[in-house]
Amino acid sequence: MEQDQTQFQSPTELENSEKLSREGSRPPSEVPGYDIQSLIGAGAYGEVWSGIDRNTGRKVAIKFYSRRSSVDFSLLTREVEKLASLAADRYVVQLLDVGWDSVPPFYVMDFIENGSLEDELHRRGVFPTNEAIEMFYEVAIGLMHLHNKGILHCDLKPGNVLLDGDHKPRLADFGQSRLSSEQAPALGTLFYMAPEQANLTAIPDAKWDVFALGALMYCMLTGSPPYRSPETIANLESASEINERLLRYQKALNSAGTARLHRELPGVDKQLADIIDRCITVNPNQRYGNVQSILLALRQREETRARKPLMLLGLFGPILLLTIMTVLGWMLYSRSMDKAEQGLMDKARESNSWAAQFASKTATDEIDKFFSSVHRLSRNKIFLDTFVEVLADNQLSEIRERLSDPNATGANRELITQFEANPVRKKLQPLLQEQLDDAALKDASWFATDAKGTQLAFVSEDNKYTTIGKNYCWRTYFSGKPSDSKEITAAGEYYPVPAGPRQHIRVSHISAIFISQASNRWKVAFSKPIYIDGQFMGVVAATVHCGDLVASIQEDNIKKNDQINQYAMLVDFRGGPNQGAILGHPYFETYTSRGEKLPTELLQQTIDLKNTSAKEIFQDPLAKYDPRFSGEWVLGKQNIVRTNFDSLPLQNENTGMMVLALEDAGKVMKPVNELSRQFRIIGIISLAMVVFVGIGLWLMAIRTAKESRERVSRVFRSATETTTIEKEPT
């Protein structure tokens, strides 16, 4: 940092100062009672030497005024008077002795061993923010003591602040100081001097020391006083007269703009930066009016910083506590809701399982009725005698042989018509019609085939079509295979006819599902082989629309445009190309109730229970056709079994079909959802009340803190305004 010089020196005086510096090899004179040791420094009006008090051994500083001119003597008188009035003040260098009549005059003061603040800045460059604030505060206290004694320093700068053994500041060099009642101007040091002070007609003001104190703080933080730049220094040094230099100095500060370097430093908060800005502002009307105001601002800043952790704790503590309570409450709420939901879902699944079991039992009973009927018919003497008569007819035998090729059905239309009209064959029709008319069965058709699969007789519920004379040896109800054994060729479907006996069922059998030509609905056949004297003679079978096996449990629940809360569907989970096919569904009733065929697209919809969630929540693939089936459904399922009448004792075996009982999950969860909604409303209201009360308490705390600061400020200002300032004795 460059050496700062007080601006009362003329060029001639600067030359004298340099001459004194060159000639300072010995003290100007002896001082009685003191041994002079070494030169500390020299200025325009004299030298400062270190010495030892012979009586006490105390190290002192002796300031000599090199000329006994009137100006020198007045400076000495003024400085000594100020030091004398500040005797015993810790913040001021203490006056020990005065040589009024000596040549040259001198005075003895405390030796401050750590040098000046300027020296410290030379060594360190800048101060850490906390140390700078502490030094700023101590110097402000010292200035306040001066002002309370009615003394204005008027030349505060780092070189005039000495550091004692504890590195505490002591104010020194009162050569430019003035009493508050004086009208004489006093020039300070460039860039530490307020712009309005740079005027030879200016009246001393406490705001001059306020500016210098702010510049001192700015220098400790940044290493240089505010508004200082090489261009400004060059401009000032080029002035030949003191008045011109002072005028240029005023213009430079007024046009420099706001100093901002200190705001960019770490540790300088907004409050501290604002305090410095208000000290060094070039407009005296915007500057602090006295040092006490600076101390009050520093105290308020410290109070704010001290309260900040508590304020943050007061702000974020309740928020954190509220967050923890909210999280814990939400966890407890979620766990309770999960348990309640799980309980309801378990009950719903249990209920649906019972519903599925009931539906399965209903379907099992229907299937057992069919198998029981075909079993009885396959052993009915009248039916068997008629069946044998048909097989024994020579004319029919010849026709049957020609019809036994399933690939030649289209070419045998006339032969089929002849076969159908045969009176012997017609004897079988009423026997099958009796079975069809049985009210206990929901059968769709009955038929009987010969040993090669050609249908001998056929009756159906609507009589819209007939399959008499057609060969269906490739159907699973005849062959017993898992799926219909036809090959797809370029010319269409083809059944490879074996050369020898054709594969046929040997026990009662439930066929693979197939599509009804009349209704375009899924059907299944319950077939039984006909043996006479141990020889396979043919097959008798009954068919049913698959949906009719479970229709009875939902006929009363499914009506058009009604809300559906529970229903059942039948699905085939046997292997093969139709695995997962929906055999029976309430939506099918919208077509069958009007006598319409089902769209083929519906028959292509399948279900894969592997995609069902672990909670067994089901989504119906037919929801895209009817929104009544949309959403989530609680699933219950049960396999359909049948009684095997070919075994003794009778045994049950799995049919591969399954009943799915479904219940609207929304309805199941409605009590929990309603309870959850009420809890959420109560929680939101409670949270809002807590937040409202917290905000209210926070605002009250802020208002109380603000009022407290205002009261302290008023008391401090009142005490400052009523402080008695000592006047210079006349």
Secondary structure by P-SEA (a helix, b strand, c coil): ccbbbbccccaaaaaaaaaaaaacccccccccccccccccccccccbbbbbbcccccbbbbbbbcccccaaaaaaaaaaaaaaaaaccccccccccccccccccccccccccccccaaaaaaacccccaaaaaaaaaaaaaaaaaaaaaccccccccccccccccccbbbbccccccccccccbbbbbcccccccccccccccccaaaaaaaaaaaaaaaaccccccccaaaaaaaaacccaaaaaaaaaaaaaaccccccccccccccaaaaaaaaaaaccccccccccaaaaaaaaaaaaaaaaaaaaaaaaaaaaaaaaaaaaaaaaaaaaaaaaaaaaaaaaaaaaaaaaaaaaaaaaaaaaaaaaaaaaaaaaacaaaaaaaaaaaacaaaaaaaaaaccccccccaaaaaaaaaaccccccaaaaaaaaaacccccccccccccccccccccccccccccccccccccccccccccccccccccccccccccccccccccccccccbbbbccccbbbbbbbbbbbcccccccccccccccccccccccccccccccccccbbbbbbcccccccccccccaaaaaaaaaccccccccccbbbbccccccccbbbbcccccccccccccbbbbbbbbbbcccccccccccccbbbbbbccccccaaaaaaaaaaaaaaaaaaaaaaaaaaaaaaaaaaaaaaaaaaaaaaaaaaaaaabbbbcccc
